[in-house]
Amino acid sequence: MSRRPEGLTLDEDLMVRKGEARAVGPAAAIPLGRAEQPLPLAPAAEAPPTPAQETHTAPREDARDDLPIVIGKRQTVERVFTNVRIPVDLDERLFRMMVATRRKKQDIIESFIREGLERYENELRRVRGRAG
């Protein structure tokens, strides 16, 4: 048997068995009676820096009242979670592609699905056009 350090006892109320652990809020993590008092912080040696004065310039007379152009604003795309299992060799090849192209796995998979669906829909239109 392993030897326990002196002063260490295992209380059955505190014992957690595998699979029985449950999340608790921060308030329940430390009982009120056992909470330690926080250490006082040392006073700051120097005064905080003062914010820089902002200067405002009047708009030019020939300036337009249009909204400014925002460069690099991301467009929000609604997404759904789809769980797909793929063979290990395909995942390894996909990982190598991620490294080589420096793209995210999500972006690569989305482009493959988009191109595949476009090919399918084009083929469907072509077949329907011939039959009709």
Phi and psi in radians as a Rosetta constraint file:
Dihedral C 1 N 2 CA 2 C 2 CIRCULARHARMONIC -1.374 0.35
Dihedral N 2 CA 2 C 2 N 3 CIRCULARHARMONIC 2.620 0.35
Dihedral C 2 N 3 CA 3 C 3 CIRCULARHARMONIC -1.671 0.35
Dihedral N 3 CA 3 C 3 N 4 CIRCULARHARMONIC 2.300 0.35
Dihedral C 3 N 4 CA 4 C 4 CIRCULARHARMONIC -1.539 0.35
Dihedral N 4 CA 4 C 4 N 5 CIRCULARHARMONIC 2.518 0.35
Dihedral C 4 N 5 CA 5 C 5 CIRCULARHARMONIC -1.100 0.35
Dihedral N 5 CA 5 C 5 N 6 CIRCULARHARMONIC 2.646 0.35
Dihedral C 5 N 6 CA 6 C 6 CIRCULARHARMONIC -1.082 0.35
Dihedral N 6 CA 6 C 6 N 7 CIRCULARHARMONIC 2.489 0.35
Dihedral C 6 N 7 CA 7 C 7 CIRCULARHARMONIC 1.488 0.35
Dihedral N 7 CA 7 C 7 N 8 CIRCULARHARMONIC -0.082 0.35
Dihedral C 7 N 8 CA 8 C 8 CIRCULARHARMONIC -1.770 0.35
Dihedral N 8 CA 8 C 8 N 9 CIRCULARHARMONIC 2.052 0.35
Dihedral C 8 N 9 CA 9 C 9 CIRCULARHARMONIC -2.168 0.35
Dihedral N 9 CA 9 C 9 N 10 CIRCULARHARMONIC 2.557 0.35
Dihedral C 9 N 10 CA 10 C 10 CIRCULARHARMONIC -1.697 0.35
Dihedral N 10 CA 10 C 10 N 11 CIRCULARHARMONIC 1.965 0.35
Dihedral C 10 N 11 CA 11 C 11 CIRCULARHARMONIC -1.514 0.35
Dihedral N 11 CA 11 C 11 N 12 CIRCULARHARMONIC 2.245 0.35
Dihedral C 11 N 12 CA 12 C 12 CIRCULARHARMONIC -1.041 0.35
Dihedral N 12 CA 12 C 12 N 13 CIRCULARHARMONIC -0.525 0.35
Dihedral C 12 N 13 CA 13 C 13 CIRCULARHARMONIC -1.216 0.35
Dihedral N 13 CA 13 C 13 N 14 CIRCULARHARMONIC -0.504 0.35
Dihedral C 13 N 14 CA 14 C 14 CIRCULARHARMONIC -1.648 0.35
Dihedral N 14 CA 14 C 14 N 15 CIRCULARHARMONIC -0.181 0.35
Dihedral C 14 N 15 CA 15 C 15 CIRCULARHARMONIC -1.232 0.35
Dihedral N 15 CA 15 C 15 N 16 CIRCULARHARMONIC 2.323 0.35
Dihedral C 15 N 16 CA 16 C 16 CIRCULARHARMONIC -2.095 0.35
Dihedral N 16 CA 16 C 16 N 17 CIRCULARHARMONIC 2.141 0.35
Dihedral C 16 N 17 CA 17 C 17 CIRCULARHARMONIC -1.564 0.35
Dihedral N 17 CA 17 C 17 N 18 CIRCULARHARMONIC 2.790 0.35
Dihedral C 17 N 18 CA 18 C 18 CIRCULARHARMONIC -0.996 0.35
Dihedral N 18 CA 18 C 18 N 19 CIRCULARHARMONIC 2.264 0.35
Dihedral C 18 N 19 CA 19 C 19 CIRCULARHARMONIC 1.535 0.35
Dihedral N 19 CA 19 C 19 N 20 CIRCULARHARMONIC -0.139 0.35
Dihedral C 19 N 20 CA 20 C 20 CIRCULARHARMONIC -1.779 0.35
Dihedral N 20 CA 20 C 20 N 21 CIRCULARHARMONIC -0.016 0.35
Dihedral C 20 N 21 CA 21 C 21 CIRCULARHARMONIC -1.183 0.35
Dihedral N 21 CA 21 C 21 N 22 CIRCULARHARMONIC 2.401 0.35
Dihedral C 21 N 22 CA 22 C 22 CIRCULARHARMONIC -2.274 0.35
Dihedral N 22 CA 22 C 22 N 23 CIRCULARHARMONIC 2.564 0.35
Dihedral C 22 N 23 CA 23 C 23 CIRCULARHARMONIC -1.292 0.35
Dihedral N 23 CA 23 C 23 N 24 CIRCULARHARMONIC 2.469 0.35
Dihedral C 23 N 24 CA 24 C 24 CIRCULARHARMONIC -2.294 0.35
Dihedral N 24 CA 24 C 24 N 25 CIRCULARHARMONIC 2.767 0.35
Dihedral C 24 N 25 CA 25 C 25 CIRCULARHARMONIC -1.299 0.35
Dihedral N 25 CA 25 C 25 N 26 CIRCULARHARMONIC 2.846 0.35
Dihedral C 25 N 26 CA 26 C 26 CIRCULARHARMONIC -1.051 0.35
Dihedral N 26 CA 26 C 26 N 27 CIRCULARHARMONIC -0.546 0.35
Dihedral C 26 N 27 CA 27 C 27 CIRCULARHARMONIC -1.168 0.35
Dihedral N 27 CA 27 C 27 N 28 CIRCULARHARMONIC -0.556 0.35
Dihedral C 27 N 28 CA 28 C 28 CIRCULARHARMONIC -1.477 0.35
Dihedral N 28 CA 28 C 28 N 29 CIRCULARHARMONIC -0.207 0.35
Dihedral C 28 N 29 CA 29 C 29 CIRCULARHARMONIC -1.232 0.35
Dihedral N 29 CA 29 C 29 N 30 CIRCULARHARMONIC -0.646 0.35
Dihedral C 29 N 30 CA 30 C 30 CIRCULARHARMONIC -2.132 0.35
Dihedral N 30 CA 30 C 30 N 31 CIRCULARHARMONIC 2.022 0.35
Dihedral C 30 N 31 CA 31 C 31 CIRCULARHARMONIC -1.045 0.35
Dihedral N 31 CA 31 C 31 N 32 CIRCULARHARMONIC 2.563 0.35
Dihedral C 31 N 32 CA 32 C 32 CIRCULARHARMONIC -1.028 0.35
Dihedral N 32 CA 32 C 32 N 33 CIRCULARHARMONIC -0.665 0.35
Dihedral C 32 N 33 CA 33 C 33 CIRCULARHARMONIC -1.203 0.35
Dihedral N 33 CA 33 C 33 N 34 CIRCULARHARMONIC -0.463 0.35
Dihedral C 33 N 34 CA 34 C 34 CIRCULARHARMONIC -1.763 0.35
Dihedral N 34 CA 34 C 34 N 35 CIRCULARHARMONIC -0.012 0.35
Dihedral C 34 N 35 CA 35 C 35 CIRCULARHARMONIC -1.164 0.35
Dihedral N 35 CA 35 C 35 N 36 CIRCULARHARMONIC 2.374 0.35
Dihedral C 35 N 36 CA 36 C 36 CIRCULARHARMONIC -1.475 0.35
Dihedral N 36 CA 36 C 36 N 37 CIRCULARHARMONIC 2.591 0.35
Dihedral C 36 N 37 CA 37 C 37 CIRCULARHARMONIC -1.332 0.35
Dihedral N 37 CA 37 C 37 N 38 CIRCULARHARMONIC 2.347 0.35
Dihedral C 37 N 38 CA 38 C 38 CIRCULARHARMONIC -1.164 0.35
Dihedral N 38 CA 38 C 38 N 39 CIRCULARHARMONIC 2.551 0.35
Dihedral C 38 N 39 CA 39 C 39 CIRCULARHARMONIC -1.266 0.35
Dihedral N 39 CA 39 C 39 N 40 CIRCULARHARMONIC 2.417 0.35
Dihedral C 39 N 40 CA 40 C 40 CIRCULARHARMONIC -1.197 0.35
Dihedral N 40 CA 40 C 40 N 41 CIRCULARHARMONIC 2.483 0.35
Dihedral C 40 N 41 CA 41 C 41 CIRCULARHARMONIC -1.411 0.35
Dihedral N 41 CA 41 C 41 N 42 CIRCULARHARMONIC 2.560 0.35
Dihedral C 41 N 42 CA 42 C 42 CIRCULARHARMONIC -1.251 0.35
Dihedral N 42 CA 42 C 42 N 43 CIRCULARHARMONIC 2.502 0.35
Dihedral C 42 N 43 CA 43 C 43 CIRCULARHARMONIC -1.133 0.35
Dihedral N 43 CA 43 C 43 N 44 CIRCULARHARMONIC 2.590 0.35
Dihedral C 43 N 44 CA 44 C 44 CIRCULARHARMONIC -1.180 0.35
Dihedral N 44 CA 44 C 44 N 45 CIRCULARHARMONIC 2.421 0.35
Dihedral C 44 N 45 CA 45 C 45 CIRCULARHARMONIC -1.332 0.35
Dihedral N 45 CA 45 C 45 N 46 CIRCULARHARMONIC -0.548 0.35
Dihedral C 45 N 46 CA 46 C 46 CIRCULARHARMONIC -2.220 0.35
Dihedral N 46 CA 46 C 46 N 47 CIRCULARHARMONIC 2.770 0.35
Dihedral C 46 N 47 CA 47 C 47 CIRCULARHARMONIC -1.273 0.35
Dihedral N 47 CA 47 C 47 N 48 CIRCULARHARMONIC 2.614 0.35
Dihedral C 47 N 48 CA 48 C 48 CIRCULARHARMONIC -1.144 0.35
Dihedral N 48 CA 48 C 48 N 49 CIRCULARHARMONIC 2.595 0.35
Dihedral C 48 N 49 CA 49 C 49 CIRCULARHARMONIC -1.158 0.35
Dihedral N 49 CA 49 C 49 N 50 CIRCULARHARMONIC 2.550 0.35
Dihedral C 49 N 50 CA 50 C 50 CIRCULARHARMONIC -1.473 0.35
Dihedral N 50 CA 50 C 50 N 51 CIRCULARHARMONIC 2.496 0.35
Dihedral C 50 N 51 CA 51 C 51 CIRCULARHARMONIC -1.182 0.35
Dihedral N 51 CA 51 C 51 N 52 CIRCULARHARMONIC 2.575 0.35
Dihedral C 51 N 52 CA 52 C 52 CIRCULARHARMONIC -1.200 0.35
Dihedral N 52 CA 52 C 52 N 53 CIRCULARHARMONIC 2.549 0.35
Dihedral C 52 N 53 CA 53 C 53 CIRCULARHARMONIC -1.289 0.35
Dihedral N 53 CA 53 C 53 N 54 CIRCULARHARMONIC 2.287 0.35
Dihedral C 53 N 54 CA 54 C 54 CIRCULARHARMONIC -1.555 0.35
Dihedral N 54 CA 54 C 54 N 55 CIRCULARHARMONIC 2.415 0.35
Dihedral C 54 N 55 CA 55 C 55 CIRCULARHARMONIC -1.930 0.35
Dihedral N 55 CA 55 C 55 N 56 CIRCULARHARMONIC 2.326 0.35
Dihedral C 55 N 56 CA 56 C 56 CIRCULARHARMONIC -1.906 0.35
Dihedral N 56 CA 56 C 56 N 57 CIRCULARHARMONIC 2.327 0.35
Dihedral C 56 N 57 CA 57 C 57 CIRCULARHARMONIC -1.907 0.35
Dihedral N 57 CA 57 C 57 N 58 CIRCULARHARMONIC 2.566 0.35
Dihedral C 57 N 58 CA 58 C 58 CIRCULARHARMONIC -1.247 0.35
Dihedral N 58 CA 58 C 58 N 59 CIRCULARHARMONIC 2.485 0.35
Dihedral C 58 N 59 CA 59 C 59 CIRCULARHARMONIC -1.156 0.35
Dihedral N 59 CA 59 C 59 N 60 CIRCULARHARMONIC 2.605 0.35
Dihedral C 59 N 60 CA 60 C 60 CIRCULARHARMONIC -1.182 0.35
Dihedral N 60 CA 60 C 60 N 61 CIRCULARHARMONIC 2.724 0.35
Dihedral C 60 N 61 CA 61 C 61 CIRCULARHARMONIC -1.181 0.35
Dihedral N 61 CA 61 C 61 N 62 CIRCULARHARMONIC -0.565 0.35
Dihedral C 61 N 62 CA 62 C 62 CIRCULARHARMONIC -1.557 0.35
Dihedral N 62 CA 62 C 62 N 63 CIRCULARHARMONIC 0.110 0.35
Dihedral C 62 N 63 CA 63 C 63 CIRCULARHARMONIC -1.247 0.35
Dihedral N 63 CA 63 C 63 N 64 CIRCULARHARMONIC 2.485 0.35
Dihedral C 63 N 64 CA 64 C 64 CIRCULARHARMONIC -1.520 0.35
Dihedral N 64 CA 64 C 64 N 65 CIRCULARHARMONIC 2.713 0.35
Dihedral C 64 N 65 CA 65 C 65 CIRCULARHARMONIC -1.558 0.35
Dihedral N 65 CA 65 C 65 N 66 CIRCULARHARMONIC 0.150 0.35
Dihedral C 65 N 66 CA 66 C 66 CIRCULARHARMONIC -1.167 0.35
Dihedral N 66 CA 66 C 66 N 67 CIRCULARHARMONIC 2.770 0.35
Dihedral C 66 N 67 CA 67 C 67 CIRCULARHARMONIC -1.184 0.35
Dihedral N 67 CA 67 C 67 N 68 CIRCULARHARMONIC 2.563 0.35
Dihedral C 67 N 68 CA 68 C 68 CIRCULARHARMONIC -1.180 0.35
Dihedral N 68 CA 68 C 68 N 69 CIRCULARHARMONIC 2.673 0.35
Dihedral C 68 N 69 CA 69 C 69 CIRCULARHARMONIC -1.416 0.35
Dihedral N 69 CA 69 C 69 N 70 CIRCULARHARMONIC 2.248 0.35
Dihedral C 69 N 70 CA 70 C 70 CIRCULARHARMONIC -1.809 0.35
Dihedral N 70 CA 70 C 70 N 71 CIRCULARHARMONIC 2.060 0.35
Dihedral C 70 N 71 CA 71 C 71 CIRCULARHARMONIC -1.679 0.35
Dihedral N 71 CA 71 C 71 N 72 CIRCULARHARMONIC 2.323 0.35
Dihedral C 71 N 72 CA 72 C 72 CIRCULARHARMONIC 1.476 0.35
Dihedral N 72 CA 72 C 72 N 73 CIRCULARHARMONIC 0.257 0.35
Dihedral C 72 N 73 CA 73 C 73 CIRCULARHARMONIC -1.277 0.35
Dihedral N 73 CA 73 C 73 N 74 CIRCULARHARMONIC 2.263 0.35
Dihedral C 73 N 74 CA 74 C 74 CIRCULARHARMONIC -1.416 0.35
Dihedral N 74 CA 74 C 74 N 75 CIRCULARHARMONIC 2.501 0.35
Dihedral C 74 N 75 CA 75 C 75 CIRCULARHARMONIC -1.632 0.35
Dihedral N 75 CA 75 C 75 N 76 CIRCULARHARMONIC 2.306 0.35
Dihedral C 75 N 76 CA 76 C 76 CIRCULARHARMONIC -1.448 0.35
Dihedral N 76 CA 76 C 76 N 77 CIRCULARHARMONIC 2.198 0.35
Dihedral C 76 N 77 CA 77 C 77 CIRCULARHARMONIC -2.006 0.35
Dihedral N 77 CA 77 C 77 N 78 CIRCULARHARMONIC 2.163 0.35
Dihedral C 77 N 78 CA 78 C 78 CIRCULARHARMONIC -1.206 0.35
Dihedral N 78 CA 78 C 78 N 79 CIRCULARHARMONIC 2.358 0.35
Dihedral C 78 N 79 CA 79 C 79 CIRCULARHARMONIC -2.258 0.35
Dihedral N 79 CA 79 C 79 N 80 CIRCULARHARMONIC 2.710 0.35
Dihedral C 79 N 80 CA 80 C 80 CIRCULARHARMONIC -2.137 0.35
Dihedral N 80 CA 80 C 80 N 81 CIRCULARHARMONIC 2.678 0.35
Dihedral C 80 N 81 CA 81 C 81 CIRCULARHARMONIC -1.536 0.35
Dihedral N 81 CA 81 C 81 N 82 CIRCULARHARMONIC 2.195 0.35
Dihedral C 81 N 82 CA 82 C 82 CIRCULARHARMONIC -2.197 0.35
Dihedral N 82 CA 82 C 82 N 83 CIRCULARHARMONIC 2.074 0.35
Dihedral C 82 N 83 CA 83 C 83 CIRCULARHARMONIC -1.599 0.35
Dihedral N 83 CA 83 C 83 N 84 CIRCULARHARMONIC 2.090 0.35
Dihedral C 83 N 84 CA 84 C 84 CIRCULARHARMONIC -2.273 0.35
Dihedral N 84 CA 84 C 84 N 85 CIRCULARHARMONIC 2.328 0.35
Dihedral C 84 N 85 CA 85 C 85 CIRCULARHARMONIC -1.727 0.35
Dihedral N 85 CA 85 C 85 N 86 CIRCULARHARMONIC 2.349 0.35
Dihedral C 85 N 86 CA 86 C 86 CIRCULARHARMONIC -2.216 0.35
Dihedral N 86 CA 86 C 86 N 87 CIRCULARHARMONIC 2.710 0.35
Dihedral C 86 N 87 CA 87 C 87 CIRCULARHARMONIC -1.062 0.35
Dihedral N 87 CA 87 C 87 N 88 CIRCULARHARMONIC 2.651 0.35
Dihedral C 87 N 88 CA 88 C 88 CIRCULARHARMONIC -1.028 0.35
Dihedral N 88 CA 88 C 88 N 89 CIRCULARHARMONIC -0.723 0.35
Dihedral C 88 N 89 CA 89 C 89 CIRCULARHARMONIC -1.116 0.35
Dihedral N 89 CA 89 C 89 N 90 CIRCULARHARMONIC -0.626 0.35
Dihedral C 89 N 90 CA 90 C 90 CIRCULARHARMONIC -1.186 0.35
Dihedral N 90 CA 90 C 90 N 91 CIRCULARHARMONIC -0.675 0.35
Dihedral C 90 N 91 CA 91 C 91 CIRCULARHARMONIC -1.134 0.35
Dihedral N 91 CA 91 C 91 N 92 CIRCULARHARMONIC -0.688 0.35
Dihedral C 91 N 92 CA 92 C 92 CIRCULARHARMONIC -1.143 0.35
Dihedral N 92 CA 92 C 92 N 93 CIRCULARHARMONIC -0.719 0.35
Dihedral C 92 N 93 CA 93 C 93 CIRCULARHARMONIC -1.138 0.35
Dihedral N 93 CA 93 C 93 N 94 CIRCULARHARMONIC -0.672 0.35
Dihedral C 93 N 94 CA 94 C 94 CIRCULARHARMONIC -1.125 0.35
Dihedral N 94 CA 94 C 94 N 95 CIRCULARHARMONIC -0.696 0.35
Dihedral C 94 N 95 CA 95 C 95 CIRCULARHARMONIC -1.101 0.35
Dihedral N 95 CA 95 C 95 N 96 CIRCULARHARMONIC -0.762 0.35
Dihedral C 95 N 96 CA 96 C 96 CIRCULARHARMONIC -1.078 0.35
Dihedral N 96 CA 96 C 96 N 97 CIRCULARHARMONIC -0.645 0.35
Dihedral C 96 N 97 CA 97 C 97 CIRCULARHARMONIC -1.160 0.35
Dihedral N 97 CA 97 C 97 N 98 CIRCULARHARMONIC -0.685 0.35
Dihedral C 97 N 98 CA 98 C 98 CIRCULARHARMONIC -1.030 0.35
Dihedral N 98 CA 98 C 98 N 99 CIRCULARHARMONIC -0.789 0.35
Dihedral C 98 N 99 CA 99 C 99 CIRCULARHARMONIC -1.154 0.35
Dihedral N 99 CA 99 C 99 N 100 CIRCULARHARMONIC -0.770 0.35
Dihedral C 99 N 100 CA 100 C 100 CIRCULARHARMONIC -1.187 0.35
Dihedral N 100 CA 100 C 100 N 101 CIRCULARHARMONIC -0.694 0.35
Dihedral C 100 N 101 CA 101 C 101 CIRCULARHARMONIC -1.649 0.35
Dihedral N 101 CA 101 C 101 N 102 CIRCULARHARMONIC -0.189 0.35
Dihedral C 101 N 102 CA 102 C 102 CIRCULARHARMONIC 1.002 0.35
Dihedral N 102 CA 102 C 102 N 103 CIRCULARHARMONIC 0.649 0.35
Dihedral C 102 N 103 CA 103 C 103 CIRCULARHARMONIC -1.940 0.35
Dihedral N 103 CA 103 C 103 N 104 CIRCULARHARMONIC 2.783 0.35
Dihedral C 103 N 104 CA 104 C 104 CIRCULARHARMONIC -1.354 0.35
Dihedral N 104 CA 104 C 104 N 105 CIRCULARHARMONIC 2.622 0.35
Dihedral C 104 N 105 CA 105 C 105 CIRCULARHARMONIC -1.005 0.35
Dihedral N 105 CA 105 C 105 N 106 CIRCULARHARMONIC -0.718 0.35
Dihedral C 105 N 106 CA 106 C 106 CIRCULARHARMONIC -0.981 0.35
Dihedral N 106 CA 106 C 106 N 107 CIRCULARHARMONIC -0.806 0.35
Dihedral C 106 N 107 CA 107 C 107 CIRCULARHARMONIC -1.136 0.35
Dihedral N 107 CA 107 C 107 N 108 CIRCULARHARMONIC -0.732 0.35
Dihedral C 107 N 108 CA 108 C 108 CIRCULARHARMONIC -1.126 0.35
Dihedral N 108 CA 108 C 108 N 109 CIRCULARHARMONIC -0.826 0.35
Dihedral C 108 N 109 CA 109 C 109 CIRCULARHARMONIC -1.117 0.35
Dihedral N 109 CA 109 C 109 N 110 CIRCULARHARMONIC -0.723 0.35
Dihedral C 109 N 110 CA 110 C 110 CIRCULARHARMONIC -1.047 0.35
Dihedral N 110 CA 110 C 110 N 111 CIRCULARHARMONIC -0.759 0.35
Dihedral C 110 N 111 CA 111 C 111 CIRCULARHARMONIC -1.157 0.35
Dihedral N 111 CA 111 C 111 N 112 CIRCULARHARMONIC -0.669 0.35
Dihedral C 111 N 112 CA 112 C 112 CIRCULARHARMONIC -1.103 0.35
Dihedral N 112 CA 112 C 112 N 113 CIRCULARHARMONIC -0.783 0.35
Dihedral C 112 N 113 CA 113 C 113 CIRCULARHARMONIC -1.144 0.35
Dihedral N 113 CA 113 C 113 N 114 CIRCULARHARMONIC -0.763 0.35
Dihedral C 113 N 114 CA 114 C 114 CIRCULARHARMONIC -1.059 0.35
Dihedral N 114 CA 114 C 114 N 115 CIRCULARHARMONIC -0.834 0.35
Dihedral C 114 N 115 CA 115 C 115 CIRCULARHARMONIC -1.133 0.35
Dihedral N 115 CA 115 C 115 N 116 CIRCULARHARMONIC -0.690 0.35
Dihedral C 115 N 116 CA 116 C 116 CIRCULARHARMONIC -1.128 0.35
Dihedral N 116 CA 116 C 116 N 117 CIRCULARHARMONIC -0.745 0.35
Dihedral C 116 N 117 CA 117 C 117 CIRCULARHARMONIC -1.175 0.35
Dihedral N 117 CA 117 C 117 N 118 CIRCULARHARMONIC -0.667 0.35
Dihedral C 117 N 118 CA 118 C 118 CIRCULARHARMONIC -1.108 0.35
Dihedral N 118 CA 118 C 118 N 119 CIRCULARHARMONIC -0.750 0.35
Dihedral C 118 N 119 CA 119 C 119 CIRCULARHARMONIC -1.070 0.35
Dihedral N 119 CA 119 C 119 N 120 CIRCULARHARMONIC -0.760 0.35
Dihedral C 119 N 120 CA 120 C 120 CIRCULARHARMONIC -1.076 0.35
Dihedral N 120 CA 120 C 120 N 121 CIRCULARHARMONIC -0.818 0.35
Dihedral C 120 N 121 CA 121 C 121 CIRCULARHARMONIC -1.151 0.35
Dihedral N 121 CA 121 C 121 N 122 CIRCULARHARMONIC -0.670 0.35
Dihedral C 121 N 122 CA 122 C 122 CIRCULARHARMONIC -1.105 0.35
Dihedral N 122 CA 122 C 122 N 123 CIRCULARHARMONIC -0.744 0.35
Dihedral C 122 N 123 CA 123 C 123 CIRCULARHARMONIC -1.125 0.35
Dihedral N 123 CA 123 C 123 N 124 CIRCULARHARMONIC -0.697 0.35
Dihedral C 123 N 124 CA 124 C 124 CIRCULARHARMONIC -1.108 0.35
Dihedral N 124 CA 124 C 124 N 125 CIRCULARHARMONIC -0.761 0.35
Dihedral C 124 N 125 CA 125 C 125 CIRCULARHARMONIC -1.098 0.35
Dihedral N 125 CA 125 C 125 N 126 CIRCULARHARMONIC -0.706 0.35
Dihedral C 125 N 126 CA 126 C 126 CIRCULARHARMONIC -1.130 0.35
Dihedral N 126 CA 126 C 126 N 127 CIRCULARHARMONIC -0.749 0.35
Dihedral C 126 N 127 CA 127 C 127 CIRCULARHARMONIC -1.178 0.35
Dihedral N 127 CA 127 C 127 N 128 CIRCULARHARMONIC -0.748 0.35
Dihedral C 127 N 128 CA 128 C 128 CIRCULARHARMONIC -1.150 0.35
Dihedral N 128 CA 128 C 128 N 129 CIRCULARHARMONIC -0.611 0.35
Dihedral C 128 N 129 CA 129 C 129 CIRCULARHARMONIC -1.155 0.35
Dihedral N 129 CA 129 C 129 N 130 CIRCULARHARMONIC -0.625 0.35
Dihedral C 129 N 130 CA 130 C 130 CIRCULARHARMONIC -1.283 0.35
Dihedral N 130 CA 130 C 130 N 131 CIRCULARHARMONIC -0.636 0.35
Dihedral C 130 N 131 CA 131 C 131 CIRCULARHARMONIC -1.372 0.35
Dihedral N 131 CA 131 C 131 N 132 CIRCULARHARMONIC -0.436 0.35
